[in-house]
Each structure stands twice: as structure tokens, then as C-alpha cells.
Amino acid sequence: MSTPYPPPYPAPPPPPRVGADRTTLWGVLGIVLGLICCGVLGIIFGYLSIRDARRNGRSPVLGYLAVAFGVINIIGGAILNATGNYPFWNND
């Protein structure tokens, strides 16, 4: 009696659902908000982008950039505020 051989490789995982992958959306939102106004939101959207990238097997580079720009925004804002040069606060 001969037994059938198992396939040499396991079957690939099914593709993600259409519209379920928001890696790029979260990454771009995080970069824009991290650069322009809200460092905290940049970090949050960057985390969401990294999380979705890991789930869907995509590159997490946009998420890392969003987190980095969010941190830079927070540190830069703290330095400008500490030196009295923050442009949006009236320190009179």
C-alpha cells in the first residue's frame, strides 16, 4: 500500500480582506500629525500602523516614521516652551 506524500510546503494564508488593511492610512496620518501639530496623535497612529503591518505582513516603516516624528514634535515643543520661544503661546 502506498500512502500519499504530504505537500512539500503548507498552503499560503488567505489574503487579507479588502479594506481591512489600513497600514498606509495610519502611517500617513501619523506622519502628518506628528510633523504638523500633535505629537501624541502621531505616536498613536504610528502604533496602529505598526500593529496592522505586523498583522498583514506589510512593511512597518511608515509606523516607525510616524512614531519618530511624534517624539521629535513633543521634544521640540518642550524645548521651545522651556526657552520661551514657542510661537503659539503668549508668554507675556
Stockholm file with secondary structure:
# STOCKHOLM 1.0

chainA/1-92         MSTPYPPPYPAPPPPPRVGADRTTLWGVLGIVLGLICCGVLGIIFGYLSIRDARRNGRSPVLGYLAVAFGVINIIGGAILNATGNYPFWNND
#=GR chainA/1-92 SS CCCCCCCSSCCCCCCCCTTCCCHHHHHHHHHHHHHHTCHHHHHHHHHHHHHHHHHHTCCCHHHHHHHHHHHHHHHHHHHHHHHTCCTTSCCC
#=GC SS_cons        CCCCCCCSSCCCCCCCCTTCCCHHHHHHHHHHHHHHTCHHHHHHHHHHHHHHHHHHTCCCHHHHHHHHHHHHHHHHHHHHHHHTCCTTSCCC
//
